[in-house]
Amino acid sequence: MNTPADQPPTAPPATFKSPLSHYWLDSWLLAALIEHAVRRFCLKHLDRRIDPCGRLFDQMTMAARSAAANIAEGNARRSTSRETQMRLLDVARATLSELSGDLRSYLLLSDEAPWAESDPDARAVFATRLDRPDYRTDLDRNVSLHILAQRAKFARWLDSPDPLVPARALTVLVSRLQMILNRQLERAHAEFLARGGFSETLSRDRIAARAKVPPEPGAPPCPGCGKPMQRRLAKRGPRAGHTFWSCPDYPNCAGKPAAH
């Protein structure tokens, strides 16, 4: 099944200074919709006959919650470390795989399977687009109303009295979100290769600043690169408060600092 022409992640207004910018991400909005729909599905359709110990309920609801939470946290860390952002997005993707497996297990209990990719309902669920958010004021209320409005687009499947229909629809939505996250990870990786993140930039700036410090008279050469070493102060560990010699190009240089 081909991916629909999903909208690129929308961004909050330039004047919006809140850390809650994930509210404008298509990936988070779809994850929030899935979280809400999964919880309702579990409350309505998981009984003691199907889930006697409640483990499936816990697994499904926690996986759906984890996906949305990790997308939000990954977006928050984007400006400080793209490496952390990618790690969190990958966790979200992994929890979605768990959720997909639980939905498949539910269907198998009824000797059923997910829709075929060519099924009209599967194609309709996959192609239904999310609206662009326009929260304006009263952010918390309008975000919630927007999520409910997006869920209403899928109500004919998610609210079906036949539990197999919402289970199959959720399987399609999870697959769609996984594809969106794949593209989001690809973009994050490309940005990381091109520019790095705040932490990576800070490390480069720190190394550049060290390189501008004039060599101390009598400083020994680095055993790794031969540059004059710099005296530094240990801030932690058993030698905290003591000075040692360190290469100005550390951690890029493989030479190990010698104790002074």
Buried (B, 14 or more C-beta within 10 A) or exposed (E): BEEBEBEEBBEBEEEEEEEBBBBBBBBBBBBBBBBBBBBBBBEEBBEEEBBEEEEBBEBBBBBBBBBBBBBBBBBBBBEBBBBBBBEBBBBBBBBBEBBBBBBBBBBEEEEBEBBEEEBEBBBBBBBBEBEEBEBEEEBEEBBEEBBEEBBEBBEEBBBBEEBBBBBBBBBBBBBBBBBBBEBBBEEBBEBBEEEBBEBBEEBEEEBEEBEEEEEEEEBEBBBBBEBBBBEBEBEEEEEEEEEBBBBBBBEEBEBEBEEB
